[in-house]
Amino acid sequence: MLILLIFIAYKIAKNMQMLNVFSMFSKLKAGELRDFSRFVRSPFFNGRNETVKYYNIVKKFYPGFDNKNFTAENIFQKMYPGKKFNMQAVRRLNSYLLKLLKDYLSYKGLKNDPFYFDLSLSIQLSERRLYKQSHKQLVYTENKYSRLTGDYEFYFWKRYLIERHKNSLYSFEGNDHLASEAIIKRTEMFANHTAAVICKSLISLFINEKNFGVKSPANNFYDLTRNLMLDNYIKALEETKSEYYPVIAAEYYQAMSLLDPDNEYFFAEFKKVIETGLDEFSYIEKINFYTIFEAVCTLKIEKGELKYSRDLFEAYIQMLDKGLYSYTPGGEFILRIFRNIVHTAAMVKETVWLEKFIGEYTQKLPADSQKSMGNLAEAVLYFESSEFSASLQKLNSIDFELFHFKIDIKNLQVKLYYELGYTEELISAIDAYRHFISGSKFISERYRSISTGFVNNVSRLVKLQQNFSEEQRYFAEKDIMNTEGALYREWLLEKLNKM
């Protein structure tokens, strides 16, 4: 038994050794494979001829490495004909190849961001006391990276590194009297980088807590943020007309609007940023700003401040005008954004606009979602136009099991059954909805609470219809007002008041 276990462990270890390197190897694209071949054969990167030979043998099994002849024993015989099989030798060759793969990927990553190559050359020249050449290279690097837009967290950091080396270079040259400007600029870039990173970190912590219910032990970080008094720093940048004010202000006001949604000043400034101050940012960063603005408005709306649905609707119009609705310019419409635009347009009663939007943009959705999302959008439109039968027909044509937004279907289905007076179907739908809420692992606690409150209130309306009393109507209204999720409150109160 012990011998059997040792044999099994040996086979597992042998297979894992093979898998470790070749699972990475298989992910190389065709162009990368050509580059890696040159990398392996270069004496500068690889001084072992046996690794070159090993690579040429195993490369023939790329990309799947699933051929029946791809075994450690067969590879060994090709490497060392006539010799007794030695797994240790195969492990050694795999280890060499794995290191080369990691070195290649690291080198490729650095080449994709040539800044560090440019700066490193200047540093290497200065370490060899070639200060004139180093200074020339540094000026070239500074000019090359002085006008970048977007990804400012890394932009400020790169500018900080430039000024840091410039400061050192003046010291090496014995020109300390020239270092003053570099010291000031270095400090400025570090401060801007710090402000940007703090704002992004605050947003990440907030989203982590809301989406995943993770309570972060970040009190010290929040204390640090408060003590740094970023608001004073932002105001100073504005007063001095700093060229970086729009960028840092945008990062700051989006973070503060999310963390303190009741602060009208933060919201107004963030709205101003959305409307006028995003030209400096990259395409994907612009989408991220609108996503945070969407989250801020949604938090306000869910608290019952429905007037912010108009701000959100106007922001969506701006996104459409700027083509900010896909992950890449001109790409497929992001499903989540499409869905949110439909519901927001319905909320502000822009049915004419919504009909035009559905007709123009449904075809831009991913092909596998066009039909279902188009039907949901039309179902919402028909519901807002009080065409309840047509709305239910559209809703029933959606394949529930394959559709992402199952809660939307269930919410609309419950409202439609109520509007159409389908009491038995409604009671059954409410029961199914409750089971769906309790059984799904993919619903956040916040939406679980909102959805539970909604179906409980609809159930109460049904009972009140069947056995009405003013006393029960009063308690029902009180419960509706106190239930989390103001998105459904207006409709629930409307149905209650019609009794």
C-alpha positions as CSV (number, residue, x, y, z in Angstrom):
1,M,0.0,0.0,0.0
2,L,2.8,2.4,0.9
3,I,4.6,1.6,-2.4
4,L,1.4,2.3,-4.3
5,L,0.9,5.7,-2.5
6,I,4.5,6.7,-3.2
7,F,4.1,5.7,-6.9
8,I,0.9,7.8,-7.1
9,A,2.5,10.8,-5.5
10,Y,5.5,10.5,-7.9
11,K,3.1,10.4,-10.9
12,I,1.2,13.5,-9.6
13,A,4.4,15.4,-8.9
14,K,5.8,14.5,-12.4
15,N,2.6,15.6,-14.1
16,M,2.4,18.8,-12.1
17,Q,6.0,19.6,-13.1
18,M,5.0,19.2,-16.8
19,L,1.8,21.2,-16.4
20,N,3.3,24.1,-14.6
21,V,5.5,25.2,-17.5
22,F,3.3,24.1,-20.4
23,S,0.1,25.6,-19.1
24,M,1.9,29.0,-19.3
25,F,3.6,28.0,-22.6
26,S,0.2,27.2,-24.2
27,K,-1.0,30.8,-23.6
28,L,1.6,32.3,-25.9
29,K,0.1,33.8,-29.1
30,A,1.6,32.9,-32.5
31,G,3.5,36.2,-32.7
32,E,4.7,35.8,-29.1
33,L,5.9,32.3,-29.9
34,R,8.2,33.7,-32.6
35,D,9.6,36.3,-30.2
36,F,10.1,33.7,-27.5
37,S,11.9,31.4,-29.9
38,R,14.4,34.2,-30.6
39,F,14.6,34.9,-26.8
40,V,15.4,31.3,-26.0
41,R,18.1,31.1,-28.7
42,S,19.8,34.4,-27.6
43,P,23.0,33.7,-25.7
44,F,22.4,37.0,-23.8
45,F,19.2,35.6,-22.2
46,N,20.0,31.9,-22.3
47,G,23.5,30.4,-22.0
48,R,22.4,26.8,-21.9
49,N,22.4,24.9,-25.3
50,E,20.5,22.0,-23.8
51,T,17.5,24.3,-23.0
52,V,17.5,25.4,-26.7
53,K,17.4,21.7,-27.8
54,Y,14.7,21.0,-25.2
55,Y,12.6,24.0,-26.4
56,N,12.9,22.9,-30.0
57,I,11.6,19.4,-29.1
58,V,8.6,20.5,-26.9
59,K,7.6,23.4,-29.2
60,K,6.3,20.8,-31.7
61,F,3.5,20.0,-29.3
62,Y,2.3,23.7,-29.1
63,P,-0.3,24.9,-28.5
64,G,-2.3,22.1,-26.9
65,F,0.5,19.9,-25.5
66,D,-2.1,17.2,-25.4
67,N,-0.6,14.7,-27.9
68,K,-0.4,11.2,-26.6
69,N,3.4,11.2,-27.3
70,F,3.8,14.3,-25.1
71,T,5.2,12.5,-22.1
72,A,8.2,13.0,-19.9
73,E,9.6,9.6,-21.0
74,N,9.3,10.4,-24.7
75,I,10.8,13.9,-24.4
76,F,13.7,12.5,-22.4
77,Q,14.5,9.9,-25.1
78,K,14.6,12.6,-27.7
79,M,16.9,14.7,-25.6
80,Y,19.2,11.9,-24.5
81,P,18.8,8.9,-26.9
82,G,19.7,5.5,-25.4
83,K,20.0,6.8,-21.8
84,K,18.0,5.5,-18.9
85,F,15.0,7.8,-18.1
86,N,15.7,10.4,-15.4
87,M,12.8,12.4,-14.2
88,Q,15.1,14.8,-12.3
89,A,16.7,15.8,-15.6
90,V,13.3,16.6,-17.1
91,R,12.4,18.6,-14.0
92,R,15.6,20.6,-14.4
93,L,14.9,21.3,-18.1
94,N,11.3,22.4,-17.2
95,S,12.7,24.7,-14.5
96,Y,15.1,26.3,-17.0
97,L,12.3,26.7,-19.6
98,L,9.9,28.1,-17.0
99,K,12.4,30.7,-15.9
100,L,13.0,31.8,-19.5
101,L,9.2,32.1,-20.0
102,K,8.9,34.3,-16.9
103,D,11.9,36.4,-18.0
104,Y,10.4,36.8,-21.5
105,L,7.0,37.9,-20.1
106,S,8.6,40.4,-17.8
107,Y,10.8,41.7,-20.6
108,K,7.7,42.0,-22.9
109,G,5.8,43.8,-20.2
110,L,8.6,46.4,-19.8
111,K,8.9,46.8,-23.6
112,N,5.2,47.6,-23.7
113,D,5.8,50.5,-21.4
114,P,9.1,52.1,-22.7
115,F,9.2,54.8,-20.0
116,Y,11.2,52.5,-17.7
117,F,13.6,51.7,-20.5
118,D,14.1,55.4,-21.3
119,L,14.6,56.3,-17.6
120,S,16.8,53.3,-16.9
121,L,19.2,54.4,-19.6
122,S,19.6,57.8,-18.1
123,I,20.3,56.2,-14.7
124,Q,22.8,53.7,-16.1
125,L,24.6,56.6,-17.9
126,S,24.8,58.6,-14.7
127,E,26.1,55.7,-12.7
128,R,29.0,55.5,-15.2
129,R,29.6,59.2,-14.7
130,L,28.5,60.0,-18.2
131,Y,26.5,63.0,-16.9
132,K,26.2,64.9,-20.1
133,Q,24.8,61.9,-21.9
134,S,22.6,61.1,-18.9
135,H,21.2,64.6,-18.8
136,K,20.4,64.5,-22.5
137,Q,18.6,61.2,-22.2
138,L,16.6,62.6,-19.2
139,V,15.6,65.7,-21.1
140,Y,14.5,63.4,-24.0
141,T,12.5,61.2,-21.5
142,E,10.9,64.3,-19.8
143,N,9.8,65.8,-23.1
144,K,8.4,62.5,-24.3
145,Y,6.3,62.0,-21.2
146,S,5.3,65.5,-20.3
147,R,2.1,65.6,-22.3
148,L,0.5,62.3,-21.6
149,T,-3.3,62.2,-20.9
150,G,-5.2,59.6,-19.0
151,D,-4.1,57.1,-16.4
152,Y,-2.9,60.0,-14.2
153,E,-2.1,57.8,-11.2
154,F,0.8,56.4,-13.2
155,Y,1.5,59.6,-15.1
156,F,2.2,61.5,-11.8
157,W,4.4,58.7,-10.6
158,K,6.5,58.7,-13.7
159,R,6.9,62.4,-13.5
160,Y,8.0,62.0,-9.9
161,L,10.6,59.5,-10.9
162,I,12.0,61.8,-13.6
163,E,12.3,64.7,-11.1
164,R,13.8,62.4,-8.5
165,H,16.6,61.3,-10.9
166,K,17.0,64.9,-12.1
167,N,17.6,65.9,-8.5
168,S,20.2,63.1,-8.1
169,L,21.9,64.1,-11.4
170,Y,22.4,67.7,-10.3
171,S,24.1,66.3,-7.1
172,F,26.3,64.0,-9.1
173,E,27.3,66.9,-11.3
174,G,28.0,69.2,-8.4
175,N,25.2,71.5,-9.4
176,D,23.2,71.4,-6.2
177,H,22.1,75.0,-6.8
178,L,20.1,73.9,-9.8
179,A,18.2,71.2,-7.8
180,S,15.7,73.6,-6.3
181,E,13.2,73.4,-9.1
182,A,13.5,69.7,-9.4
183,I,12.8,69.3,-5.6
184,I,9.7,71.4,-5.9
185,K,8.5,69.6,-9.0
186,R,9.3,66.2,-7.4
187,T,7.2,67.1,-4.3
188,E,4.3,68.4,-6.5
189,M,4.2,65.2,-8.5
190,F,4.4,63.0,-5.4
191,A,1.5,65.0,-3.8
192,N,-0.6,64.7,-7.0
193,H,0.1,61.0,-7.2
194,T,-0.8,60.5,-3.5
195,A,-4.1,62.4,-3.9
196,A,-5.0,60.4,-7.0
197,V,-4.2,57.0,-5.3
198,I,-6.1,57.9,-2.1
199,C,-9.2,58.9,-4.1
200,K,-9.1,55.7,-6.1
201,S,-8.6,53.6,-2.9
202,L,-11.5,55.2,-1.2
203,I,-13.8,54.3,-4.1
204,S,-12.4,50.8,-4.2
205,L,-13.1,50.3,-0.5
206,F,-16.6,51.7,-0.8
207,I,-17.5,49.4,-3.8
208,N,-15.9,46.4,-2.0
209,E,-18.1,47.0,1.0
210,K,-21.3,47.6,-1.0
211,N,-21.0,44.9,-3.5
212,F,-19.4,42.1,-1.4
213,G,-20.4,43.1,2.1
214,V,-16.7,43.2,3.1
215,K,-16.1,45.5,6.1
216,S,-12.6,46.7,5.6
217,P,-10.4,47.3,8.6
218,A,-9.4,50.6,7.0
219,N,-10.1,53.0,9.9
220,N,-6.5,54.0,9.9
221,F,-6.7,54.8,6.2
222,Y,-9.8,56.9,6.7
223,D,-8.0,58.8,9.5
224,L,-5.0,59.4,7.3
225,T,-7.3,60.7,4.5
226,R,-9.0,63.1,6.9
227,N,-5.8,64.3,8.4
228,L,-4.3,65.0,5.0
229,M,-7.1,67.5,4.4
230,L,-7.4,66.9,0.7
231,D,-10.1,69.5,0.4
232,N,-7.6,72.2,1.3
233,Y,-5.1,70.8,-1.3
234,I,-7.8,70.8,-4.0
235,K,-8.7,74.5,-3.2
236,A,-5.0,75.5,-3.3
237,L,-4.6,73.9,-6.7
238,E,-7.7,75.8,-7.9
239,E,-6.4,79.1,-6.5
240,T,-3.0,78.7,-8.0
241,K,-4.6,77.8,-11.4
242,S,-2.6,74.5,-11.5
243,E,-2.8,72.7,-14.8
244,Y,-3.5,69.5,-12.8
245,Y,-6.4,71.0,-10.9
246,P,-9.1,69.5,-13.3
247,V,-7.6,66.0,-13.0
248,I,-7.2,65.9,-9.2
249,A,-10.5,67.7,-8.6
250,A,-12.3,65.1,-10.8
251,E,-10.7,62.2,-8.8
252,Y,-11.5,63.9,-5.4
253,Y,-15.1,65.0,-6.1
254,Q,-16.1,61.6,-7.5
255,A,-14.7,59.9,-4.4
256,M,-16.3,62.3,-2.0
257,S,-19.7,62.2,-3.8
258,L,-19.7,58.4,-3.4
259,L,-18.7,58.4,0.3
260,D,-20.9,61.4,1.3
261,P,-23.9,61.3,-1.0
262,D,-25.8,63.8,1.2
263,N,-23.3,66.5,0.6
264,E,-24.8,68.7,-2.1
265,Y,-21.5,70.6,-2.7
266,F,-19.6,67.4,-3.6
267,F,-22.4,66.3,-5.9
268,A,-22.6,69.7,-7.6
269,E,-18.8,69.7,-8.2
270,F,-18.8,66.2,-9.4
271,K,-21.7,67.0,-11.8
272,K,-19.6,69.9,-13.1
273,V,-16.7,67.6,-13.7
274,I,-18.9,65.2,-15.6
275,E,-20.2,67.9,-17.8
276,T,-17.0,69.8,-18.6
277,G,-13.9,68.2,-17.2
278,L,-13.2,64.8,-18.7
279,D,-11.2,65.8,-21.8
280,E,-7.9,65.0,-20.0
281,F,-8.9,61.4,-19.3
282,S,-8.7,58.2,-21.4
283,Y,-11.8,56.6,-23.0
284,I,-12.2,53.9,-20.3
285,E,-11.6,56.4,-17.5
286,K,-14.4,58.6,-18.8
287,I,-16.7,55.5,-18.6
288,N,-15.6,54.9,-15.1
289,F,-16.4,58.5,-14.1
290,Y,-19.9,58.1,-15.4
291,T,-20.2,54.7,-13.7
292,I,-19.4,56.4,-10.3
293,F,-21.8,59.3,-11.1
294,E,-24.5,56.6,-11.9
295,A,-23.8,55.0,-8.5
296,V,-24.1,58.3,-6.6
297,C,-27.4,59.1,-8.3
298,T,-28.7,55.6,-7.6
299,L,-27.8,55.8,-3.9
300,K,-29.8,59.1,-3.7
301,I,-32.7,57.7,-5.7
302,E,-32.9,54.6,-3.5
303,K,-33.2,56.8,-0.4
304,G,-36.3,58.4,-2.0
305,E,-34.7,61.5,-3.6
306,L,-36.2,60.8,-7.0
307,K,-35.3,64.2,-8.4
308,Y,-31.8,62.8,-9.0
309,S,-33.2,60.5,-11.7
310,R,-33.3,63.5,-13.9
311,D,-29.6,64.2,-13.3
312,L,-28.9,60.5,-14.1
313,F,-31.0,60.6,-17.3
314,E,-29.1,63.7,-18.5
315,A,-25.8,62.0,-17.8
316,Y,-26.8,59.1,-19.9
317,I,-27.6,61.4,-22.8
318,Q,-24.1,62.9,-22.4
319,M,-22.6,59.3,-22.5
320,L,-24.6,58.5,-25.7
321,D,-23.5,61.8,-27.3
322,K,-19.8,61.0,-26.5
323,G,-20.1,57.4,-27.6
324,L,-19.2,56.2,-24.1
325,Y,-21.4,53.1,-24.0
326,S,-18.9,50.3,-24.8
327,Y,-15.6,49.0,-23.4
328,T,-13.8,50.1,-26.6
329,P,-14.7,53.0,-29.0
330,G,-17.3,51.8,-31.4
331,G,-17.7,48.5,-29.7
332,E,-20.8,46.6,-28.4
333,F,-23.1,48.4,-26.1
334,I,-22.5,47.4,-22.4
335,L,-25.5,45.4,-21.4
336,R,-25.7,46.9,-17.9
337,I,-25.6,50.5,-19.1
338,F,-28.3,49.7,-21.7
339,R,-30.5,48.2,-19.0
340,N,-30.0,51.2,-16.6
341,I,-30.7,53.7,-19.4
342,V,-34.1,52.0,-20.1
343,H,-35.1,52.0,-16.4
344,T,-34.0,55.6,-15.9
345,A,-35.9,56.9,-19.0
346,A,-39.0,55.1,-17.7
347,M,-38.5,56.6,-14.3
348,V,-38.5,60.2,-15.7
349,K,-41.4,59.3,-18.0
350,E,-39.4,60.0,-21.2
351,T,-41.3,57.3,-23.2
352,V,-41.0,59.0,-26.6
353,W,-37.2,59.3,-26.1
354,L,-37.1,55.7,-24.8
355,E,-38.8,54.4,-27.9
356,K,-36.3,56.1,-30.1
357,F,-33.4,54.9,-28.0
358,I,-34.6,51.2,-28.2
359,G,-34.9,51.5,-32.0
360,E,-31.5,53.0,-32.4
361,Y,-29.3,51.2,-30.0
362,T,-30.7,47.6,-29.5
363,Q,-28.8,46.5,-32.6
364,K,-25.5,47.7,-30.9
365,L,-25.9,45.2,-28.1
366,P,-24.0,41.9,-28.1
367,A,-25.7,39.6,-30.6
368,D,-26.6,36.9,-28.0
369,S,-28.4,39.6,-25.9
370,Q,-30.1,41.7,-28.5
371,K,-33.4,39.8,-28.5
372,S,-33.9,39.4,-24.8
373,M,-32.8,42.9,-23.8
374,G,-34.8,44.3,-26.7
375,N,-37.9,42.5,-25.4
376,L,-37.3,43.7,-21.8
377,A,-36.8,47.3,-23.0
378,E,-40.1,47.1,-25.0
379,A,-41.9,45.5,-22.1
380,V,-40.8,48.4,-19.9
381,L,-41.9,50.9,-22.5
382,Y,-45.3,49.3,-22.9
383,F,-45.8,49.2,-19.1
384,E,-45.0,52.9,-18.8
385,S,-47.6,53.5,-21.6
386,S,-50.2,51.4,-19.7
387,E,-50.3,48.8,-22.4
388,F,-50.1,46.0,-19.9
389,S,-51.1,43.1,-22.1
390,A,-48.5,44.0,-24.7
391,S,-45.9,44.4,-22.0
392,L,-46.6,40.9,-20.5
393,Q,-46.4,39.4,-24.0
394,K,-43.0,40.9,-24.5
395,L,-41.9,39.8,-21.1
396,N,-43.0,36.2,-21.6
397,S,-41.0,36.0,-24.8
398,I,-37.7,36.3,-22.9
399,D,-35.8,33.1,-22.1
400,F,-35.7,33.5,-18.3
401,E,-33.0,30.9,-17.7
402,L,-30.5,32.5,-20.2
403,F,-31.2,36.1,-19.3
404,H,-28.9,38.1,-17.0
405,F,-31.5,40.4,-15.4
406,K,-33.9,37.9,-13.8
407,I,-34.9,40.3,-11.1
408,D,-36.1,42.8,-13.6
409,I,-38.3,40.2,-15.2
410,K,-39.8,39.2,-11.8
411,N,-40.3,42.8,-10.7
412,L,-42.2,43.7,-13.9
413,Q,-44.1,40.4,-13.9
414,V,-45.4,41.1,-10.4
415,K,-46.5,44.6,-11.3
416,L,-48.1,43.5,-14.6
417,Y,-50.1,40.7,-12.9
418,Y,-51.3,43.3,-10.3
419,E,-52.3,45.8,-13.0
420,L,-54.1,43.2,-15.1
421,G,-55.9,41.8,-12.0
422,Y,-54.4,38.3,-12.4
423,T,-54.7,37.5,-8.7
424,E,-53.9,33.8,-8.8
425,E,-51.0,34.3,-11.1
426,L,-49.8,37.1,-8.9
427,I,-49.8,35.1,-5.7
428,S,-47.9,32.3,-7.5
429,A,-45.4,34.8,-8.9
430,I,-44.8,36.3,-5.5
431,D,-44.2,32.8,-4.0
432,A,-41.7,32.0,-6.8
433,Y,-40.0,35.3,-6.4
434,R,-39.5,34.7,-2.6
435,H,-37.9,31.3,-3.3
436,F,-35.7,32.9,-6.0
437,I,-34.5,35.6,-3.6
438,S,-33.7,33.2,-0.8
439,G,-32.1,30.6,-3.1
440,S,-29.9,32.8,-5.2
441,K,-26.2,33.3,-4.3
442,F,-25.8,36.0,-6.8
443,I,-28.0,38.7,-5.2
444,S,-26.3,41.2,-3.0
445,E,-27.7,41.7,0.5
446,R,-28.9,45.2,-0.4
447,Y,-30.9,44.0,-3.4
448,R,-32.2,41.0,-1.4
449,S,-33.6,43.4,1.1
450,I,-35.1,45.7,-1.5
451,S,-36.7,42.9,-3.5
452,T,-38.0,41.2,-0.3
453,G,-39.6,44.5,0.8
454,F,-41.2,45.0,-2.6
455,V,-42.9,41.5,-2.8
456,N,-44.0,41.8,0.8
457,N,-45.7,45.1,0.1
458,V,-47.4,43.8,-3.0
459,S,-48.6,40.8,-1.1
460,R,-50.0,43.2,1.5
461,L,-51.8,45.1,-1.2
462,V,-53.4,41.9,-2.5
463,K,-54.7,41.1,1.0
464,L,-56.0,44.6,1.4
465,Q,-57.9,44.4,-1.8
466,Q,-59.6,41.3,-0.6
467,N,-60.4,42.6,2.9
468,F,-60.1,46.4,2.9
469,S,-60.1,48.6,6.0
470,E,-58.9,52.1,6.6
471,E,-56.8,50.9,9.6
472,Q,-55.0,48.3,7.5
473,R,-54.6,50.8,4.7
474,Y,-52.8,53.2,7.1
475,F,-50.4,50.5,8.3
476,A,-49.7,49.4,4.7
477,E,-48.8,53.0,3.8
478,K,-46.6,53.2,6.8
479,D,-44.8,50.0,5.9
480,I,-44.3,51.1,2.3
481,M,-42.7,54.4,3.4
482,N,-40.4,52.6,5.8
483,T,-39.3,49.8,3.4
484,E,-35.9,50.0,1.9
485,G,-35.9,50.8,-1.8
486,A,-37.7,53.9,-3.0
487,L,-37.6,52.7,-6.6
488,Y,-40.9,50.9,-6.1
489,R,-42.4,53.2,-3.5
490,E,-44.2,55.6,-6.0
491,W,-45.9,52.7,-7.8
492,L,-46.9,51.0,-4.5
493,L,-48.4,54.2,-3.1
494,E,-50.3,54.8,-6.3
495,K,-51.9,51.4,-6.1
496,L,-52.7,51.9,-2.4
497,N,-54.3,55.3,-3.0
498,K,-56.5,53.9,-5.8
499,M,-58.2,51.6,-3.3
